[in-house]
């Protein structure tokens, strides 16, 4: 219901009074980054005691993983991740604890090695569905790659725009994708979008799809979503080398001591392994083995993730209930209700997000910077806010949501009154 000017002024004074109370007694809450809570980390502590005898360090009964070698990961580790990524075993490379490091390595291997020297002289561009993952954009900017924002729909990137751009510009070398429970909106790419990405005509013959499947097993409900397998789709379309799929155990076990994996064609695995051979003789295989013995297989991973969901689901339910209760019948906000992943995305009124984030900071509630999920931190609509509820308790999240709801309406009413 639209309020009159007088009603808006009265409401503004009520909101200002409440906000001033927070200013006098600020909170100290941080829901800025999607990191697991202590309770989630505790789920994987038993993993740390699984290697106790000499036999525990043998791959296939003969290869001692305590020693050098096994550059792409030993057999059992590659087998586990081939199940998760739905690839052949020799289409997997096991890295260290960071999938971001593997992404960086892939980009360097493909575009910036001496064999690809021409890339130093010509422009390089990536398509960036937005809102998206801020660390993807930071990496791309750091490498001097020009970023082109692409609208992210409920089914994935705007494929009409994507196909038009890649068909005509040879300097567009790749696209970033978070296909399942996308960061931050929580959408999952439709089969049609995956097929179009796999089969579309591209001016650059070596076009890359950087497929960050960070949340492939991170379901919150029994309504489990999953994007279609990209490598399989690319093979069917005759473009097997287009797919570069990534995952890690960062939000399955320990972010500080996880295992990351790359899934790609055999040709691409060989390319990255060659470049990797100049940097290391092998990653931490003892940590890989701990994960193999703890997670075992895809079924065991799913059972483990159900324990995570028990911890996380009430937090997402709390956010939805708070927003529903507060904004029922009010203008100024829409939000996502994700079935998995780590984030809730808020869409505010145009031109309000930055001021809302600043207002929250002043009363001790830290959320992700308003423009962070867009290339170069620039969201022309200034209407996007990401919430990362996972690290805090329900009690603290409840307090944070009260403050967030207040600040959203407070800033929105200010804007309407042009104060």
Steps between C-alpha positions, in 0.01 A plus 500: 500500500641840398536741791429872491781750555388560859484130574849457358633783719343345810644161411841653439504652850409164651779330308752769587424462869565125479814554296634752750453240774724263304753780451517546877536125558659351185516127431811303404379255236658387173311322222731621227656179369363152441711297739399190698409538866692333782224239523550413134877478537458268797324248275831419328731483802485115502675509161823611665556167677452263207867453399676300768680204341748464209230332289284812523753685287490260206311570180376184325702306759839593355555876447625678814326838498741640762760532227536709186290436191139459388490853357134481398393321817514133594242252370254491792485880523436536126234229521314682780496830315413336170182380673420848626578670168353214293809450284741222414785454748760626252290814443576620855796683651524536878642825636567652837241646735379775263290471186577868437867408464407243237291760315794740502728222378261407219475858375877542507557162334253571223555870433829622642771240447775550243312271260215751498725803464262682267258539789736751656451732204128476432214581739353222709139518620281281720123499532385542859140404587393741773441505784777246539795392711718794599821294514456395137478864403795601718716228341399604150572867566837417655599313183414802288206325333214727400169400658168524317193482729223264390157494663438189712144372464317237702628238250860620465676768293301688236587268214373729225759756607770238558456340157496835324823613664705181465398451137652831394794580728813279491646679804228354725685196632274372774205525737474456876219275625379382842245252365344345809359724776679795344683750720315715605151442355473125560369422150596181315567507127233334287584209270422724202755760613767233553438358154517846342828576676641169380390533137501873420717634221797701626736722304786383722568135423634433852215662695501397869209440736631536855243288684536557874279229647572608856156398629434181304415300818393787725125441520280653769181306427387171348423694181855452374606695193801430278615650173546264207854366459688752287780274379249242380301772321815640338605157378156445347526839327844425360676748731661278768780746576260785583411372848711576806320375813610571855397390846651469846430374849542850647138505619481122546789452746744781579548817289851531640594141421274372226563341161419656163451332165486585132287302255576544129583317180809279500669753271434783745609295801829431322542871422454605862712213633785610273489856634461370855812286464711818498354600837474185712565126507164446667245646738426388857413135445469424870214747519353346186509157666333630815216624284480174304469294818250739658277582202543161326257550209215712367244331725706567813550863392122540471449358849765735638337800330164414656665576836604840365144563383362433847719782631444740210134462408362675813715805420357536151151441633554772760606751234197424285262522796647828624481660157149367442374626836664841466430578136152354466297775332804728467692612195874506451633146507495158335720208599598148402401177676785270398477122507873475562828686508614760748326830423178697492481781245304816569377730224433844643349808342725659239778712647462371857738206548820695569332723757338199669836326534655820636214546746550143623873553542434800724299284740741205498356262241743405221361370170664465160569832326206597282685489167729207576303245298540702178809548281716789620262538796260689276130420518326775298170434679662505847235256619687180591593374848640156586438342841728220622328355809707184544769604754276647772267348757123514462484747788750735335337457160164592651649822637675574170178452303312745723765760423505415128123530466506834678782641286341389174176681579677796659711571192214425260269746674780759505534462124130536440498817707826616332648582842 
